[in-house]
Amino acid sequence: MKPILTIIISTLNEGIYNCKNAVLIQDSKLCYLIIHQNLNGCIVPEFLKRDDISIITSRSKGISKSRNIGIQNCNTTYALIADDDVKYTEDGLQDILKIIKTDKPDFATFKIKTLNGEPVYKDYPIKKIDLNLEPHHNISSIEILINIIKIKFKDIKFDERFGLGAKFIKGEEEIFISDLKNTNFKGIYYPIDLVIHPYESSGKLKLKESYNYFLKGAVFTRQLKNQPCFNHFNIIRKLKNQFFYNLGKLYIKVTNE
């Protein structure tokens, strides 16, 4: 049976030796694609030499560049975005394979489960929601399922200016999801535990206040850039109207009789 789902794993240098848990589950409908940003000449471990695992070695830097290499080289209809320190739940992957067959979402998100004794990773909704209509939690890359065929057709990529290894160390997921929505892709959140990951992560790093505002400004501007044109016209019209409104007020004050 030909695989319908690829797990795209990003790893850097010696991180490839941590991939054992990420590739534990084997299924005829599933395959793995590891993007190894190998800047130190690391040797591929024996446990990754399997028929269902492909490895692309790259000298590039940055997590978003790695994600894009994976998307470009993925040959299945659907893909999950992954890192080398995750462990998939058997039930979660089986649920996703069913969802692919029945719901056929453009993209979807799921839940991260923490290790025993750790706090919950984040406050997740307890019911299935339409990501295009309802507010939702901040989404992590390792929660995301994407329709590769549609992504490639619309040439949607992770913005390589954002994410670990780039100028802005966060924000790549937020922008990616925004781009999907602005392309009229339909997204669904499922309250399903997909991956097991420690509570502490790079996504929870506390940033200096000044850098945090710098990052927020960059993310906001990048998202605004990709809004449909009518939103830009609305903004321009409001600014124009506000200008003339204030000009009218000033005229009355200056010409007061």
N, C-alpha and C positions, 0 to 999 in steps of 0.2 A: 504494500500500500504506500502510495506517495504521501509524504508529509504535507500537512496543511498549515502547520504552525512552526515558526522558528523562534527560538529564544536567542536574542542578540545580546551577547555578553561583552561589556567593555572592561578591559583590564590593562594595567600599566606595569611594565617591567616585571618584577618578582610577584606581582599580584596574580599572575597566571597560575602560580602554585596553590592559590587559595580557591581555585574554581571547582574543586572536587564536589562540594555540596551542591553547587549550582547545576551540575550536570548529572546528578544522581538518577533522576527518573528517566526511564527509557520507554518509548512508546512508538509504534509504527507511524502514528500521525504527527510525530514531533521530531524536530532536529535542532541542533545547536550551531550557532555561528559566533565564534569568538574573535573579537577585534583586539589584537595584542599590540598595543603601542610599546614597542620593544626598543628602548633607547640604550639598554645595557647589555645587549647580546644574550639575553636569557634563553635557555634551552627549553623546548616544549616538553613537559613531563609525560611519562608513559601513559598515565591514566586518561589523557586526552586523545590518545591515538585510537579512536573508534570510528566506525563507519558513519555514525549519526552526528559526528562533530567535524565541523570545518573551521579552520583557523586562518585568519588574514593577519599578516604581520605588517605593521605600519611604523614609520619613523615620525609620524605626526604627533602633535601635542594637543591636549584639550579633550574633555569628555564629549563635547558636542561634535567635534570632528570625528571622534570614534563612533558616535551614534549614527552620523550621516554615512560613514563608510559601511556600517552594518546595513542600514536601510537600502543603500544603493546596490549592495551585493546579495540581498535577501531574495530568494526565489520561490517562497511560499506565499499564499494569499494573505496570511496574517502573521504578525510578529509581536512578541513581548519584548520590552526594553528591560535589560538586566545589568547588574554589576556582579563582580566576582565574589562578593561576600553574602550572597543571598542563598536561601534554600527553599525550593518550591514545595508546596503542600500537594500531596497526591490528589486529594479531593479537589483542590483549587484548579489544578491543571485539567482534570477530567471535566469539571464544570465549564471551563473555558472552551474546551473542544466541543461541548454540547451547544454553548452559546454561539460559537462560530457557525455551527450548522443550522441553528434555529433562528436566532435573532439577526445574524449577519450585520453587526454594528459597523459604522465607519471607524469609530474608535470607542474604547471603553476603559474604565478604571476600576480598580479593586482595592483590597485592604492589605496592609502590612501587619503581620503578627509579630510581636516582640518575644524575646526569650522568657522562659519561666521566671517569675519573680520580678520582672521589669514592668514599668508603667506601660499603658497602651501607647502606641506610636503616635497617634493623634485621635481627635474626636471625629469619628466617622458617622455619617448618616446610617440609620438602622434599616432603611428601606431603599429599594431600587429607585433611582431618580434620573430624570432627563437632564443631562448636563447643559443643554442649550437653554433650558427654561428656568431652572432653579439655582440659587446660590449653592456653592459647594466648597469643600475644604481645599486647602492648598494641596496640589497634586505632586507626588514624587514620581520620578521617571520610572522606577521599578514597579509602579502600579499600572502602567499604561499598556494597553493592547491597541494595535493599529492595523488597519487594512492597507497592506503594503501596495497593492495594485493601485488603489485610489491615491495614496500618498505620492507614489511615483508619477502618476498621470498629472497631478496638480503641481508636481515639483516642490512639495513642502519639505523643509529641512529644519533641523535645529539651527538656531542662530549661533554661529561659532564665536561670536563676541561674548557669549554668556556661558557659564558653567565652569567647573573646576578646570584650571589650566588656562583660562582666558582672562581678559581684563576684568570682567564682572563675574565673580565666582558663583553667583546664583542667578536664578531667573529664567533659565533655559526651558524648564518645563512649563512655566506660566506662559511664556511667549509661544511655545510650540502648541499648547492647547488653544490659545487665543487664535493662532493662525488656522488651526483646524476648524474652529467655529466660524471664523470669518470667511472660510471657503464653503460654508454651509454644510460641513460634515456634521452628522448627527452622533452625539456621544451619550453613552449610558454609564452610570455608576452602579455597580453591583456590590452589595454588602457580603462579599466572599473573601475569606482569607486566602491570599494568593501566595505570598512569600513570607518567610521567617527572616527577620533582620534585627540586629541589636537596636535597642532604643537610641543609643548615642550614634550619631552619624554626622557626616560633613554638612548635611542639610540643616542641622541644628546648631551650627557654629554661630556664636554671638559676634556681631560685627560692631565696629566702632560707629557711633551715632553719625558722624560725618560721612563715613563710607556707606552706611546704610541708606542715607538720603540720596547720595550720589547714585547708588544702585537703583533705588526706587524711581528716581528721575529718568534713568536710562531705560528701565523696563517699561515705564508708562509711555515714554516717547516712542519706543519701538512698537508697542502695541497700537498706539494711536496712528502710527504711520500705515498700519495695515488695516485700518478700519475702512469700510466702504466709503466711496467718495462723498456720498450725501452727508455723512457725518462731518466731513471737513467743511462742506458748504454751510451746514448748520452752525458750526462754530464761527466761521467767518461772518455769517449773517448776524449772529448774536453780537459779535464784537463790533460790527459795523453799526448795528442799531443802537448799541450801548454808547458808541462814540457820538452819534447824532443826538441821542437823548441828552447826554451830558453837554453837548454843544448848545442845544436849545435852552437848557437851564442856565448856562453861562451867558447866553445872549440876553435873556430876560434880566439877569442880574446887572450886566454891563449897561443895558439901555433902560434901566429903571426910570420910569417917569413919575 
